[in-house]
Amino acid sequence: MTPFTSQDLRKGFSSFATGVTIITSLDADMQAHGITISSFNTVSLEPPLILWSLKKHSRFMANVEVGHKHLIHVLERSQEAMAMHFATVKENQFITIPHKLADSGLTQVDGCVAYYECETVSVHVGGDHNIIVAKVLNLKNHPERDPLIFARSKFVGLDMASL
C-alpha cells in the first residue's frame, strides 16, 4: 500500500458529503459562543444521542465538557456566510447574526433547518480531536427548509423537493 500524506487524507475525506452545523454554548461567564462543525452524526434513538468532534485544544472545549448544554443548528442552504462567520474565533460573534435566546438560555440562530438542544454525556479522545457524545434534550425541525451541504471543500445546497 502506498503511504499518503495528511493532505491526501484531507482530500479523500472531502469526498464524503456532510451537513453543516453551528454549535452554540455558554462560557463560565454565561457569554454566548458559536462554532461551525461538519463532524456531526447521529448515534442512537434510545437514548437519543448524537456525536460531533472538536479540536482537542479548541478554546470552545471548556464550554461543552460533560454536563454542559449546547445547541446544535443544522444550517439552511442559504446560510453559507453564517457557516464561514462561525468558522473563525472572534469576539461578539452574534452582533450581526439574527438570533434569539431559546427557552434553555442558549443562543439560537434564526432560520436553520433543525435545532437540537443537547447535554454532553461523554468526551472521548480521537487523535487530535475530542469526540463529544451528547444527549438530545429537545428538538425543533423545519422539514420545509433545505439543508446546506459541504463536499469537496465547497458548500452546496440540497433541494429536498427534488428527492
KEZA-542730 format. One record per atom (N, C-alpha, C): x, y, z. Coordinates in steps of 0.05 Angstrom, whole numbers, plus 5000, padded with zeros to 4 digits. Layout:
// residues N
XYZ...
END
This chain:
// residues 163
501749765000500050005000501850255000501150444984502650694982502050875005504050985018503551175041502151425030500651565047499251805040499952025059499652275051500152505068497652595081497852765101495452875114493753035094495053155074493653305053492053105036493252875029491852675014489352575029489752535055487552445072485352645073486052905077484153115078482553125052483853105029482553105003480652865001481552635010479952395009477452415027477852535051475552575069473552765056474452955040472653165029470753045009471152795000469252664982466752574996466852575023464552495039462852745044460552775032458853005036457652995064457453235076456453245103454753495106452953495125451453735132453253925147452354175149453854375163452254475187453554485210452254575235453854795248452354945264453555135283452755035310454655045328454054965356454455215373452455275389452655505408452755395436454155545453454455465481454955715498455055675524455655895542458255835556459856045561462356005576461756045606463856035622463456045651462256315660462556525644461456785650458656825637457556605626454956605613454856775588457156795574457356935548457056725526455556795506454956615483457356595464457756355454459856295434458656105414459756115390458955925369461255835352460955595340463055475324461755315302462955315278461955155256463154885257461454675254462354395256461054235233462554075219461353895199461653605207462753555231463153285240460953185258458453245251456053175266455052905257454052735275453052475268451052375289448952235280447152115298448351855310447551795334448651555347446451355354444351455368442351275380439651415382437551255379434851365384434051325413434951105425434251035453436850965468437951145484437151415488437851585464436751825462437252005438440052125440441952025425444752115426445752205399447452405400448852495376451852515383453552545363456352605368457452805348459552945356460953125339463753155350465553255334468353275343469353555342471353605358472553875362475453845367477154015355480054005360480554005390482353825398482953795427483554055441485054225428485954475441484254715435481854675425479954895419479155035445479055295444478055455467475155395473473655295453470855225456470454975474472454815476472254555491471154595519472054795533471254845561468254885563466954975542464055035542462354785538463554565529461954325522462954075537464254115560465053885576462653735586463053495598460853335608459153495627456453485623454553625639453753895627455254005608454654265596452654225573451054435570449054435549450054595525449154515502449754665477447454625457447254795437445154795418446354755390445554535377446554475350444554575330445454735311443854845289444554715263442754595249443254495222442654725203444754805188444455045172442755005147441455215139439755215115441555295092440855205068442555235044443455515038442055715047442855995042444756105063445455945083447056045106450055995104451155985080454055955076455656165091454856415088456256635101456356595131454156495142454056445171455956215179456156015162458055795168460855905168461556085150464256195149464656385172462656535180462756715203463556575228462356345234462956195258465256005256466455985232468855815228471355935240471356195246473656315258472856435285474756445304474356545331474256855329472256975341472057265342470457345366470857595375469357705397466557785387464657795405461957895398460857765373460857505372460157365347457257415338455457485356452657485349451557765342453257975342452358245337450958275311451958155290450758185263449157935254448757755273447357505266444557505278442457465261439757455272439457215291438657265316438557055336436557135358436056945376434456995400435456805421434456845445435056655467432956445467433856195466432055965468431055945497429055785502428055745529430155645548432155505537434355395553436355605561436255845550438156055555440456055535440555855517442555845497441756025473443756115459443256285436442456115412440156195400439056055377439156235352440656145332440856295307438356245291437356465279434856445263435156295237433056175227432856075200434055805194434755645214436055395209434055175203435054945193433454715185432454565210434254535229433654385253435354485276434354435301435754515325435654285344437954215357438054005377439254125402437754155423438754235449439953985462442453995470443853755480445353805506445953585519447753595542449953385538452453475541454653285537454553065558454752815549454752585568457452455570459152485549461852375550463552515529466152515534468152625516470352415513471052345488473052145482475252265465477652195470479852285454479952125428480152265406480452135380482552275364485052195368487352325354487652615363487552795343487853085350485253215356483053065359480453165365479253035389477253165401475553035422472952975409471852745415469252665405467252715428465352885423463352965443460852805437459952645457457452495455455452645473453152715461451152875476448352755473446852795495444052705495442352935485440552875467438653075457436453105477436153355487434153415507431553535494431953665472429653795459430453835429428453855412429053895384426854045370427654195349425754325331426654255303424754185286425454115259423654265239424954365217423454505197423954365170422454145164422953995140422454135114421154365115420654525091423154675082425154695099427654835093429754635082431354725064433354555051436054585065437554365071440054385086442454475069444354585082446954655070448754405072450154345050451854115049454754205043456654065054459554125048460753875036461953895012463253674999465453774981467653634980469953714963470754004968470654074994471554345004469854574993467354514986465454714976462754674989461354904992458554895001456754844977454754664981452754614961450054604974447954674960445254654971444154384964442254294979440854044973437854114970436754074947433954134942432353884949431153894973429553664983427153614966426053814952423653774936424253584912426753574904427453404881427953114889427953064915428552784924426052624925
END
